[in-house]
């Protein structure tokens, strides 16, 4: 992801970093703790490995996540939220709360219970 050199306001920068279908979900999953590539893929229904790797690399480039690699065999990598990522997660958490409220208003309580959100 290429960062722009000029913005109208700071919100644009944050939006550029987390925009898209998958990045907020990746950040949400990593908020639960460090995770391997395979564990992330299993926890995010519908994401392809190619798309996951691409978004992880973009989030790494922006400093939202970090990556620890174990040199042993088999080679293992763990992704985690950085301090910047934890701050961005705060905004995503607010979005999640609003989504829960809207689902309750739309009588989707069963879905929220199934996901353990109620």
N, C-alpha and C positions, 0 to 999 in steps of 0.2 A: 504494500500500500504506500503510495506516495503522498507525503504530507504537503499540503499547500504552503506557499510562502506568505500568502495574504489571506486574511479573514475579515469578515464584516464584524463578527463578535466572537468571544471565546467559546460560546456554545457550539459553534461550527466545528471547532477543533475536537471537542468531546464527541460530537456526533460523527465526525469522520472516523474516529477511533473505534466506536462501538456499532456503527451502522451495519445493517444487514440482518438476516434471519438468524444466523448462528452465533455471532460473537456474544450477545448478551447471555445466551444459554451456556456457552463455554465458560464465561466469567461466573455465572451462577453455580455451575458444577464445581468449579475450582474454589469457590467460596467455602465449600464443605471440607476442603483440605487438598493437599497435593494429589495428583492423579497421573497415571500413565496414559499414553496414547490409546491403548486398547480399552482401558476402563472408561475414558472419556467417550470413545466411540459407542460403547455399550450403553452409556447413560444418556446419550442424546439421540433419540429415535429419529431416523431418517437422514442423518448426516453421513455423507460418504467419507471414506478415509482421505481422499484427495482434498475435499473441501475442508475437512478438519485440520489437516496439515497446513493448508494454505492460511487459514484463519489463525492458527497457533503461531505461525511464522510472523504474520502481521501484528499480532498482539505482543509477541516478543520484541519486534522492531520498535514498537511504540512504548515499550517499558511497562506494559500492563501486567504481563506475566513473566516469570522466570523459568529456567529449565536447569535441572540438575541431572547430570549423566553419570551413571555408575560404569566404571571402566571394566568391570568384571564380565564374566560370561554367564548367561547371555547378557548382552548390552541392555541396560535399562535406563529409561529417562523418566523423570517426574516433572510435571508442570505444576506451577504454583502461582498464586497472586502476589504481586509485589505491593509495596505501599501505595503506589499509584493505582494499581488494580483494586486494592481494597477501598480506596476512595471512590472509584468508579462504581464498584459494587454497591456502595451506598445509594447511588442514583438508581441503579437497576432494582434494588430492593424496594425503593419507593414505587417504581413502575409495577413491580409484582404485587404490592399491596393494593394499588389502584385496580389492577386486573382482577384480583380476588373480589374487591368490592363490586366491580361491574358484573362479574359472574354471579354473585349473590343476587344482584338486582335482576338479572336475566334468568333466575331460577336454575342455575347450573350447580347447585349444591352437591349433587351426586358426584360430579367430576372432581370437585374440590376435595370431597371426602376420600375418593379413590386415590388421589394423589397425596393424601395425608396433610392437606392444607387447612383442614377444619378440625 
